[in-house]
Amino acid sequence: MKNLGEATFVFGIEIQRHRARGLLSLSQKTYIESILKRFDIKLVGYADANLGKAEDDYISTSGFLFKMAGAAVA
């Protein structure tokens, strides 16, 4: 047995480490994309970013909508 270094992909899950910030992220993006392709499901994303600001409170606003198979999911 030999040391192959840090794991980056295990059981279809991508692993990303950010040691300096103390973060660990896991992603199943590849698996999700294969399911969407297999069943011909389309994922549509839309984002609306107001890069200006509201003059009364100086807060920018943004919004987003994601649809999968014709239904809103986020």
Secondary structure, 3 states (H helix, E strand, C coil): CCCCCCCCEECCEEEEEEHHHCEEEEECHHHHHHHHHHCCCCEEEEEEECCCCCCCCCCCCEEEEEEECCEECC
